Amino acid sequence: MCEDFVRFLAMVQIGFSERSGYTAIGTVCNVAARLCAEAKDGQLLLGQRVNVALKGSVATEQLGPLALKGLSQPVVAYNVPLAAIQPALRVIDGGSPQTI
């Protein structure tokens, strides 16, 4: 399993002078979207690069390779286990995260 193909992302401006915006395109976005689609309710899935970047600061469980739509190679996925005792967070518009 090689995730070398998950390297490219482009930020581009779309639209015209009166109405424009920015979007991100590329394999990185595709992998993120496919992992989101693969996740069950309340589940958080990560790719291998994100898991490595966390450097153990968050507990993860390797799920193994997933064949995701639109990708020629399987992606090694990791689950972030959410303990029942872990407080849920929500962000109030314009405010800071609050425990609920």
N, C-alpha and C positions, 0 to 999 in steps of 0.2 A: 504494500500500500504506500503510495507516494502522494503527498499533498503538494508537490512542487507546482502543480497547475493552479493552486490557489494563491496566486501572488498579485494578480492585476486588478486594479480598481481605477476607475476614471470618474472624476467629478466634473460635470459639464453644466454649462448654463443652457437652458432651453427657453424657447419663447422669443419674444421680440421686445423692443424698448418699452412699450407701454405695459406689458405683462410678461414677466419672466420669472424663472425660478431655477433651482439647482437640483440635480439628481445624481445619484451614484449608480454606475453600471459596471459590470464585469463579473468575473467568476466568483470573487469574494462575496458579492451581493447575492449571486445565485445560490451559493453554498448556504449562506445565512438564511435565505428564504426557504430553501429545501429542508434545513434542519428545523426551522420553525414549523413547517408543514408536517414534519415527521413526529414532532413532540406531541405528547398527550396533554390533556388539560392539566395545568399546574406544573408541567415538566419543563425544565430548562436544559437544552442540549447545546453542547459546545463542540467545535472542531478541534483538531489536534493543536493547531497553532495557538488558539486562544488558551487552551488548557496549559500548554507549555509556558505561555506568557504570564499566567497566574502564579507560577512558581510555588505551588502548594498553598497559597494563601486561602484557597477555597477548596473544600473537600469535593472530589469528583470520583465518579465510577466509570471505568471504561466499558462501553457497550460493544465495542468491536466495530468492524467495518459495516457501513450502510451503503447500499446501492441507491443513489439518489437520482431522480429524474433529471435528464439533461447533462449529466456528468459521465464521462467515459471511465472514470476510476472510482472505486469505493472510497468513502470518506470515513476515517476513524472518528467515532463520535464518543463524547463523554456526557454523562448525566450529572447534574448538580442535585444531590439529594436534599430535599427540604424536610427537615425534622418538624414534627408536629409542635414542638415547643418553640420553634424559631418564630419570632414575631414577624408579622406581615408589615410591609412598609407601603405607604402611599405618599405621593407628592401632591401637596396642595398647590394649585396654580399660583405661581409667584412666591411660593414659600419653600420651606425645607422639608425633607422627608420626616414623617411622623409615624410612630408605632401605633398600630391599631389592634 
